[in-house]
């Protein structure tokens, strides 16, 4: 798998930390080399494997990317999906895709994460007593 440099990984992690200061939502990034099935279906499996459905407000978000197969998906938990319109993630995906087409995976993930935080803030604003329920580290699958 084309590895993200340490600098790229730090950039992505900082984007998650920044986004989660705007929202009580929990954002994770999951990367793998290939995906033999539909990216959305794979993202759903990863979402549950990573126990992202365990957040208190059901407001976890997974950004999934199969790097070599050029597939990605964004999944929100039931608490998000019950409040947002069906096309909620479309603008975030478009921003990401623009960067991916330029070959900049880290920037694509970062802009997607930041946009997700901005979008989630409308429905799940950050609370003073908010705790980070999920790790901000990137998940690399084999």
C-alpha positions as CSV (number, residue, x, y, z in Angstrom):
1,X,0.0,0.0,0.0
2,X,1.4,3.4,-0.8
3,X,2.2,4.6,2.7
4,X,1.3,8.0,3.8
5,X,4.4,9.8,5.1
6,X,4.6,10.5,8.8
7,X,3.9,14.2,7.9
8,X,0.8,13.2,6.0
9,X,-0.4,11.0,8.9
10,X,0.1,13.9,11.4
11,X,-1.8,16.2,9.1
12,X,-4.7,13.8,9.0
13,X,-4.7,13.3,12.7
14,X,-4.6,17.1,13.3
15,X,-7.5,17.5,11.0
16,X,-9.5,15.0,13.0
17,X,-8.6,16.8,16.3
18,X,-9.5,20.1,14.8
19,X,-12.8,18.8,13.4
20,X,-13.7,17.2,16.7
21,X,-13.3,20.6,18.5
22,X,-16.2,21.8,16.4
23,X,-18.5,18.8,17.0
24,X,-19.3,16.1,19.4
25,X,-19.2,13.8,16.4
26,X,-16.4,11.2,16.3
27,X,-14.5,10.9,13.0
28,X,-12.2,8.1,12.0
29,X,-10.2,7.3,8.9
30,X,-9.7,3.7,7.7
31,X,-7.4,2.9,4.8
32,X,-6.6,-0.3,2.9
33,X,-4.9,-1.2,-0.3
34,X,-7.7,-2.9,-2.2
35,X,-11.4,-3.4,-1.9
36,X,-13.0,-6.3,-3.9
37,X,-16.6,-5.2,-3.0
38,X,-18.6,-2.0,-3.1
39,X,-16.8,0.7,-1.0
40,X,-19.9,1.6,0.9
41,X,-20.5,-2.1,1.9
42,X,-16.9,-2.4,3.0
43,X,-17.1,0.8,5.0
44,X,-20.2,-0.5,6.8
45,X,-18.3,-3.7,7.8
46,X,-15.3,-1.6,9.0
47,X,-17.6,0.7,10.9
48,X,-18.9,-2.1,13.0
49,X,-15.6,-4.0,13.2
50,X,-14.1,-0.8,14.7
51,X,-17.1,-0.5,17.1
52,X,-17.9,2.9,15.9
53,X,-21.6,2.2,16.6
54,X,-20.8,2.4,20.3
55,X,-20.7,6.2,20.7
56,X,-23.1,7.7,23.2
57,X,-24.9,9.9,20.7
58,X,-24.6,7.5,17.8
59,X,-22.6,10.2,15.9
60,X,-19.6,8.3,14.6
61,X,-18.3,9.0,11.1
62,X,-16.0,6.7,9.1
63,X,-14.1,7.9,6.1
64,X,-13.0,4.7,4.3
65,X,-10.5,4.7,1.4
66,X,-9.2,1.8,-0.7
67,X,-6.1,3.5,-2.0
68,X,-5.1,1.3,-5.0
69,X,-8.7,0.7,-6.1
70,X,-9.6,4.4,-5.9
71,X,-12.7,3.7,-3.9
72,X,-14.0,5.6,-0.9
73,X,-17.1,6.1,1.2
74,X,-18.3,8.1,4.1
75,X,-20.6,6.5,6.7
76,X,-22.5,8.1,9.5
77,X,-24.0,6.3,12.4
78,X,-27.8,6.1,13.1
79,X,-27.9,9.3,15.2
80,X,-26.5,11.3,12.3
81,X,-28.6,9.6,9.6
82,X,-31.8,10.2,11.5
83,X,-31.2,14.0,11.4
84,X,-29.5,14.8,8.1
85,X,-30.7,14.8,4.5
86,X,-29.9,11.8,2.3
87,X,-27.3,13.8,0.3
88,X,-25.6,15.1,3.5
89,X,-22.1,13.7,2.6
90,X,-22.1,14.7,-1.1
91,X,-20.4,18.0,-0.8
92,X,-17.7,16.4,1.4
93,X,-17.1,13.6,-1.1
94,X,-16.8,16.2,-3.9
95,X,-14.1,18.1,-2.1
96,X,-12.2,14.9,-1.3
97,X,-12.5,13.6,-4.9
98,X,-11.0,16.8,-6.3
99,X,-7.9,16.3,-4.2
100,X,-7.7,12.6,-4.9
101,X,-7.8,13.2,-8.7
102,X,-4.8,15.4,-8.2
103,X,-3.0,12.5,-6.4
104,X,-3.1,14.1,-3.0
105,X,-4.5,11.5,-0.7
106,X,-3.6,13.3,2.6
107,X,-5.1,16.6,1.5
108,X,-8.2,14.9,0.2
109,X,-8.7,13.2,3.6
110,X,-7.9,16.4,5.5
111,X,-10.4,18.5,3.6
112,X,-13.0,15.8,4.0
113,X,-12.5,15.5,7.7
114,X,-12.6,19.3,8.2
115,X,-15.8,19.6,6.1
116,X,-17.4,16.7,7.9
117,X,-16.7,18.5,11.2
118,X,-18.2,21.7,9.9
119,X,-21.3,19.8,8.6
120,X,-21.7,17.8,11.8
121,X,-21.4,21.0,14.0
122,X,-24.9,22.0,12.8
123,X,-26.5,18.8,14.3
124,X,-23.9,17.8,16.9
125,X,-22.2,20.9,18.3
126,X,-19.2,20.5,20.6
127,X,-20.1,20.4,24.3
128,X,-17.8,21.4,27.1
129,X,-18.1,18.0,28.7
130,X,-17.4,16.2,25.4
131,X,-15.1,13.2,25.6
132,X,-13.1,11.7,22.8
133,X,-14.8,8.3,22.5
134,X,-12.8,7.0,19.6
135,X,-9.1,7.0,18.7
136,X,-8.0,9.8,16.3
137,X,-5.4,7.4,14.8
138,X,-5.7,6.3,11.2
139,X,-6.7,2.6,10.9
140,X,-4.5,0.8,8.3
141,X,-6.0,-2.6,7.2
142,X,-4.0,-5.3,5.6
